[in-house]
Amino acid sequence: MKKKIVFILNILIFAFTILGLVIMFAPKGNDGSLLSSTGLENLKYFTVLSNIFCGVVAGIFLLQKGRCPSWLMTLKLAAAAAVMVTFLVVACFFGPIYGYRALYLGSNLWFHLIIPLLGMIEFCLLDGELPFRKTFLAGAPALVYGCVYLGNILINGKGEWPHTNDWYGFLNWGYGPAMVIFAVIMLTSWGMACLLRAVGKAIQSISSKNK
């Protein structure tokens, strides 16, 4: 039963990723949503990239017909940790600043809320075990994105709104606080990977005892 649920969750993650992208790229006026741009410009956001990553990994899982070797398990952990960072940053950082309603409109409903939650649940139900060292690899997406984000600003400058390179506004308080924010995000990514791994192991242990 658990394997069937995991397979269904992967179908939903893959389908909802496509749905979110269709909504995101569809011509529209100002729908009031925040942290969204027009067309391909949306690909600059970690939200979109992390959800696409999660959807692609779900597609790979489906092509593997539900089998999850170690390399795919590592990708699953990285994808789940990445979308959970998106979920937590929106829920705990941007939500109180900008208001939650504007952050859960349109494609953001899928990318900020639904897919991250499904990704977390799906990983925790997976059968398999990863060594602790793989949790560091799972934090790589956030680390790579953070380096590119800050590198782009250092090379090309911050710019002025609406053509700013600091589209998340992390540098509104200066470079010092921005570095602290990115450090917290990196630690959160790794922490989520550790938490997801621990919860997955606990669920497997309970399932084994009930067999």
C-alpha positions in Angstrom: 0.0 0.0 0.0 2.8 2.4 0.9 4.5 1.8 -2.4 1.3 2.6 -4.3 0.8 5.8 -2.3 4.4 6.8 -3.2 3.9 6.1 -6.9 0.6 8.1 -6.9 2.4 11.0 -5.1 5.0 11.0 -7.8 2.4 11.2 -10.5 0.8 14.1 -8.7 4.1 15.9 -8.2 5.0 15.5 -11.9 1.5 16.5 -13.1 1.3 19.5 -10.7 4.7 20.7 -11.8 3.6 20.8 -15.4 0.3 22.5 -14.4 2.2 25.1 -12.4 4.5 25.8 -15.4 1.5 26.1 -17.8 -0.2 28.6 -15.4 3.1 30.5 -15.0 3.8 30.8 -18.7 0.2 31.5 -19.8 -0.5 35.1 -20.9 -2.0 37.0 -18.0 -2.4 40.4 -16.6 -1.4 41.5 -13.2 -3.1 38.9 -11.0 -1.7 40.3 -7.8 0.7 37.5 -7.1 4.2 38.2 -5.8 7.7 36.8 -6.7 6.6 36.1 -10.2 7.7 37.6 -13.6 6.8 37.1 -17.2 7.7 34.0 -19.3 11.2 32.6 -19.1 12.2 35.4 -16.6 10.5 33.2 -14.0 13.4 30.8 -14.2 15.5 33.1 -12.2 13.6 32.2 -9.0 14.7 29.4 -6.7 11.1 28.6 -6.2 10.6 27.7 -9.8 13.9 25.9 -10.3 13.5 23.8 -7.1 10.0 22.8 -8.1 11.1 21.9 -11.7 13.9 19.8 -10.1 11.4 18.1 -7.9 9.1 17.4 -10.9 11.9 16.0 -13.0 13.1 13.7 -10.2 9.5 12.5 -9.8 9.4 11.8 -13.6 12.7 9.8 -13.3 11.1 7.8 -10.5 8.1 7.0 -12.7 10.4 5.9 -15.5 12.1 3.6 -13.0 8.7 2.1 -12.3 8.9 2.8 -8.6 12.4 1.5 -8.1 14.6 3.9 -6.1 18.3 3.0 -6.2 20.7 4.9 -4.0 21.5 7.6 -6.6 17.8 8.3 -7.1 17.2 8.4 -3.4 19.9 11.1 -3.1 18.2 13.1 -5.8 14.9 12.6 -4.0 16.3 14.0 -0.8 17.9 16.9 -2.5 14.6 17.7 -4.3 12.5 17.4 -1.2 14.9 19.6 0.8 15.0 22.2 -1.9 11.2 22.6 -2.2 10.9 22.6 1.6 13.3 25.6 1.7 11.0 27.3 -0.7 8.0 26.5 1.5 9.7 27.7 4.7 11.2 30.9 3.2 7.7 31.9 1.9 5.9 30.8 5.1 8.3 32.3 7.6 10.1 35.2 5.8 8.2 36.6 2.8 4.7 35.8 4.2 4.9 38.1 7.2 6.5 40.9 5.1 4.3 40.8 1.9 1.2 39.0 3.1 0.3 35.4 2.4 -2.5 35.8 0.0 -0.4 37.4 -2.8 2.2 34.6 -2.3 -0.3 31.7 -2.9 -1.9 33.0 -6.1 -1.7 31.4 -9.6 1.3 29.1 -10.1 2.7 30.1 -6.7 -0.1 28.1 -5.0 1.5 25.0 -6.5 5.1 26.0 -6.2 5.0 27.6 -2.8 2.7 25.2 -1.0 1.2 22.1 -2.7 4.3 20.6 -4.4 6.6 21.2 -1.5 4.3 19.5 0.9 3.8 16.5 -1.5 7.5 16.3 -2.0 8.1 16.1 1.8 5.4 13.5 2.4 6.6 11.4 -0.6 10.2 11.3 0.5 9.3 10.3 4.0 7.3 7.3 2.7 10.1 6.1 0.4 11.7 2.7 1.2 15.5 2.9 1.4 18.2 4.4 3.6 20.8 7.0 2.9 24.1 7.4 4.8 24.3 10.7 6.8 27.0 12.1 4.5 24.4 12.3 1.7 22.6 15.0 3.6 25.4 17.4 2.7 24.9 16.7 -1.0 21.1 17.3 -0.6 21.9 20.9 0.3 23.8 21.5 -2.9 20.9 23.1 -4.9 20.5 26.0 -2.4 24.2 26.4 -2.2 24.7 26.6 -5.9 21.8 29.0 -6.3 23.0 31.3 -3.5 26.5 31.5 -5.1 25.1 32.4 -8.5 22.6 34.9 -7.0 25.3 36.8 -5.0 27.8 36.4 -7.8 25.5 38.0 -10.3 25.0 41.0 -8.0 28.7 41.4 -7.3 29.5 41.3 -11.1 26.6 43.2 -12.5 25.5 45.3 -9.5 22.2 45.4 -7.6 20.4 47.5 -10.2 17.1 49.4 -9.7 13.6 48.1 -9.4 12.0 46.6 -11.5 15.3 45.7 -13.2 17.1 44.7 -10.1 19.4 41.7 -9.8 18.3 41.4 -6.1 14.7 40.2 -7.0 14.3 38.7 -3.5 15.3 41.9 -1.8 17.8 40.2 0.4 20.2 43.2 0.1 17.6 45.7 1.4 19.5 45.6 4.7 23.0 45.6 3.3 25.5 42.9 2.4 26.1 41.8 6.0 22.5 40.8 6.8 22.2 39.3 3.2 25.1 37.0 3.9 23.5 36.0 7.2 20.2 35.3 5.4 21.9 33.1 2.8 23.8 31.3 5.6 20.5 30.6 7.3 19.0 29.3 4.1 22.0 27.0 3.5 21.7 25.6 7.1 17.9 25.3 6.7 18.4 23.2 3.5 20.8 20.9 5.2 18.6 20.8 8.3 15.6 19.8 6.2 17.6 17.1 4.6 18.6 15.7 8.0 15.0 16.0 9.2 13.5 14.3 6.2 16.1 11.5 6.4 15.3 11.0 10.1 11.5 11.0 9.6 11.8 8.6 6.7 13.9 6.2 8.9 11.4 6.4 11.7 8.5 5.6 9.4 10.4 2.6 7.9 11.1 1.4 11.4 7.5 1.5 12.4 6.4 -0.2 9.1 8.9 -3.0 9.7 7.6 -3.6 13.2 4.0 -3.8 12.0 4.8 -6.4 9.3 
